[in-house]
Amino acid sequence: MTGASTMSWRAALWLAAWLAMPAAQALAADRDQPTQIRADHIEANQQTGVVTYRGHVSFSRGGIDIQADQVEVRSRGEQLQSVSAYGAPVRFRQQADGARAEIRGQAARVDYRADSRVVVLRGQARLEQHGDVFEAAILNYQLDRSDLRAEGAAGQDRIQAVLTPRQPGRNGSPP
């Protein structure tokens, strides 16, 4: 299939139920938490606000963790603007408050936009929660609303969703 792929109505229905689970936000104080980064090498440019970390990079802020080969952090003043991570693969994890399980993802590239709290996974992207798995060329995930949008790539595999049945009321599943 060429162009952007879309999920089937069945997958969309399951996804709607998955997103309607009890409200579970990212750790409430994520925005107020310090950013912690470890790497083998660091290059910083104060004029542009870009800091590049290379080699076994570990980025964490509140409940968000990113492991990558290289991470570029963009800031304006003291405010984090965005994080772009590259690797083979980059691994992403978000610990959530409430009943929802931790969210895990991986891709060749992961972009995090601090202002909108959107994570974009690109290149063999995979996102997991509660045993449900979504795979696509590009996955856009809005952390606060748990909105997920998947896109296929021209001439490549289509979007795949594996939805695991759960008993009502268990593990944050809808009753």
Secondary structure as GFF3:
##gff-version 3
##sequence-region A 1 175
A	DSSP	alpha_helix	9	19	.	.	.	ID=ss1
A	DSSP	three_ten_helix	30	32	.	.	.	ID=ss2
A	DSSP	beta_strand	35	38	.	.	.	ID=ss3
A	DSSP	beta_strand	41	45	.	.	.	ID=ss4
A	DSSP	beta_strand	50	61	.	.	.	ID=ss5
A	DSSP	beta_strand	64	76	.	.	.	ID=ss6
A	DSSP	beta_strand	79	94	.	.	.	ID=ss7
A	DSSP	beta_strand	103	113	.	.	.	ID=ss8
A	DSSP	beta_strand	118	129	.	.	.	ID=ss9
A	DSSP	beta_strand	132	142	.	.	.	ID=ss10
A	DSSP	beta_strand	147	151	.	.	.	ID=ss11
A	DSSP	beta_strand	160	162	.	.	.	ID=ss12
###
